[in-house]
């Protein structure tokens, strides 16, 4: 929120009800996405948990999506706010990234050293 991105929390339970977790939902260009900054700390070189849709969020943790609660209010649930845009899907499988400041883009790779195959390039805002 400090950089002008609308964000709120989202909490949920695993399908076997053995775990609960809270992550972030952000609004970018009018669409909502899951971002899991807690799990992202375990894999700092990747952007695996950024910009996920509901389907990917469910895969990444075996979450029971019907119990997702947005903003901890018990007013907005999974059925009320579907996150279906796949704009950031290329980021879910990258191994590493670097910022190309000269060309103002994010370069995503399939190796930890940013020397393997370039998977995608994403233009950064001005």
C-alpha positions as CSV (number, residue, x, y, z in Angstrom):
1,X,0.0,0.0,0.0
2,X,3.0,2.3,0.6
3,X,3.7,2.3,-3.2
4,X,0.0,2.9,-4.2
5,X,-1.1,-0.7,-4.7
6,X,-4.5,-1.6,-3.2
7,X,-4.0,-4.6,-1.0
8,X,-5.7,-6.6,1.7
9,X,-5.2,-9.9,3.5
10,X,-6.7,-13.2,2.6
11,X,-6.8,-16.1,5.0
12,X,-7.7,-19.7,4.4
13,X,-7.4,-23.4,5.5
14,X,-5.8,-26.4,3.8
15,X,-8.2,-29.0,2.5
16,X,-7.4,-31.4,5.3
17,X,-7.8,-28.5,7.8
18,X,-4.3,-29.1,9.2
19,X,-3.0,-25.6,8.4
20,X,-4.2,-22.1,8.2
21,X,-2.3,-19.2,6.5
22,X,-2.8,-15.6,5.6
23,X,-1.5,-14.0,2.4
24,X,-2.0,-10.8,0.4
25,X,-4.4,-9.9,-2.4
26,X,-3.4,-7.0,-4.5
27,X,-5.3,-5.0,-7.2
28,X,-3.3,-4.2,-10.2
29,X,-4.8,-2.5,-13.3
30,X,-8.3,-3.2,-12.0
31,X,-7.8,-6.9,-11.5
32,X,-7.1,-8.9,-8.3
33,X,-4.2,-11.3,-7.7
34,X,-2.9,-13.5,-4.8
35,X,0.6,-12.7,-3.6
36,X,2.2,-14.7,-0.8
37,X,5.0,-12.7,0.7
38,X,5.5,-15.2,3.6
39,X,6.3,-18.1,1.3
40,X,8.2,-15.8,-1.0
41,X,10.7,-15.3,1.7
42,X,11.7,-18.9,1.5
43,X,12.5,-18.6,-2.3
44,X,13.8,-15.0,-2.6
45,X,15.3,-15.5,-6.0
46,X,12.0,-16.3,-7.6
47,X,8.6,-14.6,-8.1
48,X,6.8,-17.9,-7.8
49,X,4.1,-16.5,-5.4
50,X,3.4,-13.2,-7.2
51,X,0.2,-12.5,-9.1
52,X,-1.4,-15.9,-8.8
53,X,-5.0,-16.6,-9.8
54,X,-7.3,-18.7,-7.6
55,X,-6.3,-22.0,-9.3
56,X,-2.6,-21.5,-8.8
57,X,-3.2,-20.3,-5.2
58,X,-5.1,-23.6,-4.5
59,X,-2.2,-25.6,-6.1
60,X,0.4,-23.8,-4.0
61,X,-0.6,-25.1,-0.7
62,X,-3.7,-27.4,-1.2
63,X,-6.0,-24.6,0.0
64,X,-9.7,-25.1,0.3
65,X,-10.6,-22.0,-1.6
66,X,-14.3,-21.8,-0.5
67,X,-13.1,-20.7,3.0
68,X,-10.9,-17.8,1.7
69,X,-11.8,-14.8,3.8
70,X,-10.7,-11.4,2.4
71,X,-9.7,-8.6,4.8
72,X,-10.6,-10.7,7.9
73,X,-14.1,-9.2,7.9
74,X,-16.1,-12.4,7.3
75,X,-18.0,-10.3,4.7
76,X,-16.0,-11.1,1.5
77,X,-15.4,-14.7,0.6
78,X,-14.0,-16.7,-2.3
79,X,-17.4,-16.9,-4.0
80,X,-17.6,-13.1,-3.9
81,X,-14.3,-12.2,-5.5
82,X,-12.9,-14.5,-8.2
83,X,-9.2,-14.0,-9.0
84,X,-8.9,-15.5,-12.5
85,X,-6.5,-13.3,-14.5
86,X,-3.3,-15.1,-15.6
87,X,-1.3,-12.0,-16.5
88,X,1.6,-13.0,-14.2
89,X,1.6,-16.8,-15.0
90,X,5.1,-16.7,-16.5
91,X,6.5,-15.7,-13.1
92,X,5.2,-18.8,-11.3
93,X,7.8,-21.0,-12.9
94,X,10.9,-18.8,-13.1
95,X,14.0,-19.7,-11.1
96,X,15.5,-16.2,-10.9
97,X,15.1,-12.7,-12.3
98,X,17.0,-9.5,-12.7
99,X,16.0,-5.9,-13.4
100,X,17.4,-4.5,-16.7
101,X,17.3,-0.8,-15.6
102,X,18.8,0.4,-18.9
103,X,15.8,-1.1,-20.9
104,X,13.3,-0.8,-18.0
105,X,12.2,-4.4,-17.9
106,X,12.3,-7.5,-15.7
107,X,14.2,-10.4,-17.2
108,X,13.1,-13.9,-16.0
109,X,15.3,-17.0,-16.2
110,X,15.3,-20.7,-15.7
111,X,18.5,-20.8,-13.7
112,X,19.6,-19.4,-10.4
113,X,22.5,-17.5,-11.9
114,X,20.3,-15.6,-14.5
115,X,22.4,-17.2,-17.2
116,X,20.0,-19.9,-18.4
117,X,17.3,-19.6,-20.9
118,X,15.4,-16.3,-20.8
119,X,11.8,-17.3,-20.1
120,X,10.2,-13.9,-20.4
121,X,10.7,-10.2,-20.2
122,X,8.2,-7.9,-18.5
123,X,8.2,-4.2,-19.2
124,X,8.3,-2.1,-16.0
125,X,6.2,1.0,-15.4
126,X,7.7,4.4,-16.2
